[in-house]
Amino acid sequence: MGSRSFKQALALRWNRIWLPRLRRRALFMLGGVLVGLAAVAMAFLADGAQSWFFVVARQWPYLPLLVTPLGFALLAWVTKRYFDGAQGSGIPQVIAARQLSDPGAKQKLVSLRLAIAKMGLLTAGLAIGASAGREGPTVQVGASIMYFLGRFAPHRQPGLLLAGGAAGVAAAFNAPLAGIVFGIEEMSRSFELRTSGLVLGTVIVAGLTSLAILGDYTYFGRSSVTLALGTHWLAVPVVGVVCGLAGGGFSRVVIAFAVGLPGRAGALVRQHPVVFALGCGLIVALCGVATGGAAFGTSAEQAKAILAGEEVTGLFGPLKLIATMVTSISGIPGGIFSPSLSVGAGIASLLQGPLQIPIGALAIMCMAAYLAAVLQAPITAVVIVIEMTGNHGMIFPVMVCAVVASAVSRGICKEGIYHALAHELLRKAHKARNIT
């Protein structure tokens, strides 16, 4: 009798405690693998689309003046008509979804349908020259995959969206530490203790999946430059202020368009989104043609060239900023991570003459500072840039630049771009719920 009771208690404990724990861990690990595979697929699709566009643009340099505006208009229409919720980066959607309790409202921001659409629409955007990146969209795709897997869990699993988003960053940049820091600082602004181990495990598995397929690489190659002690450090506050003003201004404009411009201008944008997108595409095309094609796509190759000390046109930095800003407000899917890093490198090429410090060191500082100003997340910006360049010797000047830039940005824009856009999405969701 006692033996039977013991076996029954053991079986009960297995069914109620151990089996659910194993299922939960398996769910998160499987999610990490799938997010890693999705990130690799997006990388191949994005690279292929950009390569195709540049082949065509080299043969017909002025064709983007026609193709890019028409492509923007078509993508804006398709996105709004059939895949509303796939616009822009995708990170604000994930942040907003984490704060919604209604499954129906979540489904409009993170779903397998949106994930597939995001991948296709982003690829199409890069194929027409949009100044966009794949890293932000990978966050939405990763969160959507994890949210879908949550359906197969016996109970509600906290931390799924956080794990998916952070894993997306880790796999997209091949930088697991960046994914972890991004999840803590930017996605949640806190860390759920109950799911921290599962989130970390998902990020690591996603990173290892990407690493197994693509190999060990750094996004911008490996840099060994350092900033000499002495007068070169005088450039640090200058970089912080300049990049802070530029990044804060960028965020202020993008947020203003997302919230809605006042008066007749705002009404025209709301009433004619496709025409507005066409105009945005024309501006992007003009920026791209004026820079010899450098402002199209992610411009990662231009950033690599600047890091290596090669010269680029002095207009690259400002025009890349404009092209990225216009792409962001056009209503088509596309991220700002990679383009922002390229803008930072472009700013470095402008500052190198007056500051007279090695361009490689200056580019790393400007990339981190500008990204920190846009996101208002200095730790994330520092970790991403350090991991993407493999240069740990620059961590102290880069950290100071990022903190200064983030502080300056707050003077222009009260809130980081992702959280401000997420609050706007939440406002619209609550408004729609009240109407119904």
N, C-alpha and C positions, 0 to 999 in steps of 0.2 A: 504493500500500500504506500509506504514511504517512498519507495523507488519510483512508483508511478507518479506520485505527486511531484517528485523532483523533476522527472522528465517533462511533465506538463508545464511546470514553472519555467523550465529551460526553453521549451518550445514557445511559450508565451512571450518570454523575454526576447527570443530571436525574432518573432514576428512583429513585436511592437517596437523594439529598440534597434537591434543590430541590422535587420534587413532594411528598414527605412534609411538608416545611415549609409549602408552600402549603396543603395539605390541613389541616394542624393549625391554621394561622391562620384559614382559612375556617370550620373547625369552631367555633372560639371566637367568631368574629364572628357567625356564624349563631346560636349559642347566646345571645349578647348580645341580638340582636333578639327571639328567642323569649321570653327571660326578661322583657324589657321589655314585650312584648305581654301576657304572663301577668300581670305586675304591674298593668298598666292594667286588664285584665279583672277582677282581684281588687278593684281600687279601685272600679270601677263596681258590682260585685256587693255589696261590703260597704256602700257608701253607699246602694244601693237597699234592702238588707235593713234597715239601721238606720232609714231614712226610713219604711219600711212599719211597723216596730215602733212608732215614735214616733207615727205617725198613729193607730194602733189604741190605744196607751196613753193618748193625750190624750182619746180618746173614752170609753174605759173604763179609768180610772186604776188600778183594783184587779184588772183581768184578769191582769196579770203574776204575781200571787200564785198563779194556777192554771197559766197557760201556761208560765212560766219553769221551775218545778220539773219539770213533766212533760216539757218539751222537753229539759232537762238529762238526765233519766233515759233518754229515747229516744236522744239523741245518744251518751251514754256506752255504751249497749248496742250500737248500730250500729257505733261506732268499735272497741270491743273485739272484737266478734264478726266483723266483716268487714274492718276496716281498721286492725288493730293496728300501731302505729308512727306513726299520724297524730295521736296525742294531743298536747295542749299546744302549745307554741310551734313546734317543728320545728327550732329551731337546735341543741338538744342532739343531735338525731338526725344532723344534718349533721356536727357535730364528731366524734361517735362513728364515723360511717361513714368519715371520713377516716383513722381509725386502724385500721380493719378491713381485713384482706387477703383474707378469704373473700368472693367475689362474692355468694354466697347470703346471707350475713349482711348485706352492704351493701344488697342488694335489699329487705330487710325494713325498711330505714330511708329509703332514697331510691329511688324508682321512679316511672315515669309514672303507674301506677295510684294510688299514694299521693298524687301531686301533684293529680290530678283529684279524688280523694276529699277532699283537704285543702281545696281551693277550695269544694267543695259543702258540706262539713260546717261550715267556718268561716262561710259565708254563712247557713246554717241557725242556727248559734249566735247570730249577731248579730240574726237575725230573731226570736229569742225573748228578747233582752235580755242576753245574756252580756256580762260586762265583759272584752272581749277586743279585740285589735288584729289587723290583717292583715299587719303588717310582718315579724314573726317567721315566720309561715307562708309568706310570699313567699320567704324564704330557703330553706326546705325545697323549695318548688316549683321555685325557680331551680336548686338543686343537683340535683334529680331530673331536670330537663330536660337539664342538661349531662351527667349520668351516662348518660341514655338516648342522647344524641348520641354519647357515647364508643364505643358499639357499632359505629358506622360508621367509626371510625378504624382504620387498619391495625395500629397498635400501641397499647399502653396509654399514655394521655395523663395525665401528672401535672398536678395543679392544676385539674382539671375541677370538683370539688365546691367548692373555694375560690372559683373564678371565678363559679360559679353562685350561691353564697350571697352573695358581695359584690355581685354585679350585682343580686340581689334587693333588697338594702337600698338601693342607689343608685336603682333604679327606683321602689321603694315610696315613698321619701321625696322623690323628685326631687332627690337630693343626692349626686352622684357622689363628692365628696370623702369624705363619710360612709361610702359603700360601700367605698372603698379603705382607709380607716383601720379600719373594722370588720373587713375581711378580714385585715389585718395583726395588729391587737391582740386581737381576740376570737375569730375563727374559727380562726386557726392559731397565734397567739402566736409566729409566725416568718414569714419570707417566702422562698419558694423562688425562688432566683435564676434557675433555668432557665425558669420559667414566669411570672416577674413581669410581663414585657411583655405576654404574652397575657392574664393576669388583668386588668391595667389596661385593656387594649383592650376586653375583654368588659364591664367595668364602665362604661366610657365609652359603648360602643354601647348598652347597656341603658338608661343614663341619657338618651341622645339619643333613643332610641325613645319613652320615656315623655314626654320634652319635646316631641317632634314631635306627639304626640297630645293631651296635656293642656295644653301651653303652659308658659311660664315662670311658675312660682308658688312661693311659700314656704308650707309646710304650715300654719303658724300666722299667716300674714300677715307684713308687714314691720314691725319695731319699731325705733325710733330712740332709745329711752331710754338713759341712761347713769347710772353710779353716781358721784356727786360725790366728790371726794377729801375726806378728813376723817373726821368721826364716822360717816358712812354705812358706811365700810369695817369698822367694828366689827361690823356684821351678818354679815360674811363667815364668820368662824369659827362663829358661832351657827347659820347656815344649814347649814354643813358638818356640824356635830355632830348637829343635829336630823334632817336628812335621812339622815345616815349611820346613825343608830339606827333610823329607820323602814325604810330600804331593807335594812339588814342583818337586821332582824327579819323582814321579808317573806321574804327569801331563806331564812332559817333554817327557817321554817315550811314553805315549799313543798318544800324539800329533805328535811325530816323525813318528810313524807307520801310523797314519791317513794321514799325508801329503805325506808319502812315503820315505822309506829309500833310500839313494843314492847307486849307484853302483850295483854290482851283487846281494847283499842281497835283496835290494828293488825289483829288477827285479824278483827274485825267488818268493817273497811273492805275487807280482801282478799276476804272471803267474800261480801259484799253490795255490790259496786261500783255497781250500778244504784240501789239504795236510798240509798247514800252520795251519788251524784250528784244524786238528787232532793232530798236535804237541802241540798246546796250550792246548788242552784237556788232553793230557798226563801229561803236567806239572801241571795242576790243580789237576789231579788225584793223582800225587805223593805228592803234598802239602797236600791234604786231608788225604791220608793214613798216612803220616808222623805225622799228628796232631791228629790221631785217629778219623778222620771225622770232626774235628772242623772247618777246613778251607772250607768245602763245604757249598753251599747255602749262606744265608745272614749272618750266624754266630751270629744272634741276641741273641740266648740263651747264647752263650759264653760271649757276652758283658754284658748281665744281670748278669751272674755269677761273672764276674770281679767286676762289680759295687757292688755286694753283699759281696765282700771280699773273694770269692772262688778262689782257685789257678787253673791256667791253665798252660799247657806246655809253657815253655819260647819261643818255636819256633812259637807259634801261631801268634803273631803280624807280624813278618817278612814274614812268609809263607802265611798268609792271604793277605798281601799286594801284594805278587807275584801272588797269585791265582787270585786276583781281577784285577790286571794289565793285566795278560794274557787273562782272560776272556774278558776284554774290547777291546783288540786288535784283538781278534779272528774273529770278524765279525758276532757273534751271538747277538741277542737282550738281553739286561740286563742292569740294572742301577747300579750306584756306591754309592748311598746315604747310604743305610744300611751297605754294606760291608766297606765303609770308616769309619763309626762310629765304627764298630767292629775292624778295624785296629787300630783306636785311642785307644780303650780300651786295645788292645793287647800291644801297645806301653807303656801304663800306667803300665801294669804288669811287663814290663822290667825295667821301671824307678823307680818303687816303692822301690826296695832295696837301690839304691844309694841315693834317695831323702828322704826316711823315712817320708813320709806323708801318711795320710789315703788313702787307695786305692780307695775308693768311690769318694772322692774329686778329686784325681789325674785322675781317669778315665774320669770324666765329663770334666775336663780341656783338656785332651788329645783328647777326641772325638771332641770337638768343634774346637780345634786348628788344628787337622789334616784335618777335613772337610773344615775349612776356608782356609787352604793352598791349597787344591785341587781345590776348587771353586774360590778362591780369592774373596770371598764374606763374610767377617767376621760377618756382622750383621745377615745375613741369618743363618750362622752356629750357632751363639750364641742363636738366638731365637729358632731354631729347637731343639737344645740339651736341652735348659732350659724347653721347652714345653714337650719334650719327657721324661724327668726325673722328671718333676714337682718340680724342685729345684730352687727357685728364690733366695735363700740365697747365691748361688755361682755366681751370675751374674757378679760381678765386676772382680774377678780373671779370670773367663771364658772369659770375654770381652777382658781383657789385653792379655791373651794367644792367642786368635783368631787374634787380630790385629798384634801382633808380628809375628805369624806364617804366616799370609797373606803377610806381608812385606818381610819376609825371602823367601817365595815362589816366589815372584816377582823377586828376584835376580837370581833364577834358571830358571824360566819360565815367560816370559814377560806378558803372558795373561792367564786368567783363562781357565780351560779346556773346558768348554761349549762354550765360545765365540770363542776360537781358532778353535774348531771343526766346529762351525757354519760358520766361515769365509771360511774354506776349502770346506764346502758344497756349499756355495755361489759361490766360485771360479769355482767349477765343473759345477754348474748350468749355470753360465755365459759362460763358455767354450762350453757347449753343445748347448746353444742358438746361439752362434757365428758360430758353425759348421753347424747347420741347416739353 
